[in-house]
Amino acid sequence: MEPSHDGRQMASVLPLPKYHQIYLVLREQLEEGRYAAGVPGEISLMKQFGVARVTVRKALERLVAEGLIQRSPGRGTVAVQRAPGANDGQAPGRSRARLSGLLENLVSMGLRTAVKVIECEVRPATDAVARHLGLPAGAPVQKAVRVRSTREGPLSHITTHVPAGLASGFGKRELAREPILILLEQSGLRIGRATQTISARLADAAVAPLLGVEIGSALLAVNRLILDDQDRPVQWLNGLYRPDRYQYEMQLSRVGSIDAKVWVSTELSAHFH
């Protein structure tokens, strides 16, 4: 028998079988490179999701069938390494969008919300982080995890990676007071531009309690690369936002000839409550 409490929680969020919800969460984590050292065992996953072993096995079998993991006696479960640059964490066929006015908006939001620093330490860059920042694999980076909140409660869960040399002038205390872009500029760096992708993902067991949502809840997912005025990568960010408290708004204008008019973005703003 599977525990009914956690089962009811997950079922109330998405009308999907529990094994499929677990499969989706694990797939997203694998795409982020979280399990480079090995995927948790069946018993660990049973405790994490509050389900029976047969449910976990069915989710893992789906990941094996898609070529995302390999399972073998003695070795356990390991992630299958992707070729460098393959999709860059982007699903096949998914288009990219560049958002104007992004940096100014990010700093403004940072100044109008409260932040709690969950983690801040220098560690070796994973292959995925190193690829985005243009660093050798294993190069030292500052990893910071923060939760931003409004008066109504948690808004976002943000994980940033910055080359260790650029982050040497600030740590946990400074990140609790100032937006990271301001800290980077105070250190003498000149921010140039950013590229960003926006998609959706499910809250896992680590993020869900920090954002006050249930495991399997839908979140707005943002991957953002910040570059300096010399077009050098200086920050790789993964953000998860509660869609009931945060939204993007873009102003669009039509440009081009009468035969080929297209919509382009002219302004970007973010709203949270």
N, C-alpha and C positions, 0 to 999 in steps of 0.2 A: 504494500500500500504506500502511496506517495503522500507526504504531508499535505493536508488539505489547505492549510492557511496560506503558504507561499503559492500553492497552485491557484487558489482563488485570486490572489493579488495579481499574478501574471496574466491570468485569463481575463481579468477585468480591464486590463490595459489594451491588449491586442487580441482580436479573434483568431489567434493562430495556435496550433498545437504547441505544447510546451517544448518539445524537442526542437521545433523549428525556431522558436524564440531563442533558445540556447545556441543553436547553430548560428543565427544571425549575430548574436553578441560575440561569439568566439571568432567568427569570420572577420568582424570589424577589428577585433584586437589583433588578429594575425596580420591583417593588412597594415596595422600600425607598427608591426615589428615587436610587439610586446613579448612574444614567447620565443625569442631567439635562443634562449637557454633551455627550452623544453616546455611543452604544454602540460598544465597540471594533470594529475592522474584522475581516474574516474571517481575515486572516493572524495578527493578534494573538490571536484566539480559538483558532486552530489550535495556536499555540504554548502557550497557556494550558492547553488540555485534552489536548494531545498526540494530535490526531486529524487526519484528512484534511479537505480543503476541502468535499467533498460532505457530510460529516457536519455540519459547522458550518452549511452552507447549509440543510440540512433542519431543523435546530433553529430557525434564524432564520425560515424559512418558516412554521413553526408559530406563532411569536410574531406574525408579520404577520397570519396568519389569525385570531388572537384579538384583533387590534386593539391590541396592546401596543406595537408598534414600526411605523415607516414607513421604507421604503428607497427612495432615489431617486438617480439618477446625479448626481454633483457634491456632493450634501449628505451622502452616506453614510447611516448608520442612526441614527435618532433615536427617543427614547421618546415615546409618545403621552401627553400630559398628561391626567390624570384630573381630573374635577370635584372641587373642594375638599370634603373630608369623605367622598368616595365609599368606603365600606367601611372607611376608616381602616386599610387594609392587611389587612383581615379578609376571608376568603373568604365568598362569599354563603352564607347559611344556617348559618354557623358560630356557635355560641352563645358568650357571654362568661361568665366566672366571676369573682367577687370572692373573694379569699382572706383570711380573718381571720388575725390574728397575723403578718402578712407582714413588717412592718417590723422587729419584734424578731428574727425569724428571719434576716432578711438581714444585720443587724449581727452576729449571732452567727456566721454562716457566714464573714463577712468577717474576723473576728478569729481564726478557726481555720484559715485557709488563707494561703498565700504568694501575693504578687501581683507581676507584672512589668508596668510601664507601657510599652506599645508606642508610644503617641502621646499628647500633651497639648498642645493649642493652641487659640487663639481664632480662629474663622473665621465667615463669614456663614452663617446658618441656611438650610438647604434649605427648600423649600416644605413638605415633609412634617414636618420638625422644628419649623418655625415654627408650623405648624397645631396640633401637639400641645402646644406650650408657650404657645400663645396670644400669639405674638409676630408682628411684621410680618416678611414674607419678607426675608431678608438681614440681620436683626438679629444682632448679635454673640453667639455662644454659645461656651462652652468644650466642645470635643469631646475626650473621653478614651477611649482604647482600652487595655484591660487584659486580661491572661491570669492567671487564678487557678489555683493548683495545690495538690495534696496531695502527700504523700510518694510516692504511686504515679505522679504525673505530672500533666499538664495536665487541668484540670477544666472551665473555662469561658472563653469569649471574650466580654468585655463592652464594649459601646460606649455611653457616656453623653453626653448633651447637657444643659448647664446654662446658663441665661442668664448672660452674661459678668459682669454686676454682682454676681451671687450667688457666683460662683466666683473673684472677684478676690483672695481671701485664701489660696488654695491652688493648687498646681501639681503638676508631675510628682513632685517629691520628697515632698510631703505625701500624694499619692495612693498612693505606694508603701508608706506606713506605716499609713495609717488608712482605714477604709471611708468612702466619700464621704458617707454619711448622717451620720456622726459629724462630719466636717469641716463640713458645712452647718450642723449644730446648734451647733458651736463658733463659727461666724460670727454667731450670734444668731438663726438661723432656727428656727422650731418646726415640725417635721414633723407633718402631720396624718394623711393616709391615702394609700393607693395603689390603683390599679386595674391589673389585669394580665390578659393573654391568654397562653395556652400552646398551642403548636402544634408542628409539626415542619418541618424544612427540611434541605437537603442541604449538606454542606460544600463550599465553593468553593475555588479555588486559593489564595486569600489566607488563609483560616481553617484549612484542612486541616493544613498543616505546623505551625501554632502549637498546635493541639490534638493533634498526633500521630496523625491519622487520614488516610485516603485521600480523595481527591476523590470526591464522590458519597456519602460516608457519611452516614447519618441522624443528625441532631442534634436535641435538644430546644430549641425556640426560645421565648423569653420576651420579650414587649413589656410594659414597665411604665412607668406614669406616676405620679410621686410629687407629692403636693400638700401645701402647708403647712396650718397650722391655720385659715387664712382661705380655704382651698379654691383657692389659686392654684397653677398648675403650676410646679414648681421643678426637675424632672429628667425627661428622657425617656430610657429605657434599652432597648437591644436586646441580649439575652443569648443565647448559643449554648452549650449544655451537652452534654458527652458522656453519653449515656444509660447507658453501662456504668459510670459513676462517680457519677452523680447521679440522685436521684429525689425527687419530691414525695410526701408522705403526708398525707392529710386524714382527720380523724375526722368521721364523719357521724352525725346523729341524725334520727329521724323526728318531724315535728311536724305539727299540724293535726288536723282532725276525722277521724273514722273513714272518712268518704266521700272525703276529699281529703288523705290523709297524704303528705308529701313529705320527701325527704332534704335536709338542710341541713348545711353544714360548720360545725363548732364549733372545730376546731383545725387548725393547719397545722404541719408540720415538714418539714425537708429533710434528706436523708441523702446523704452522699458518701463515697467510699472510693478 
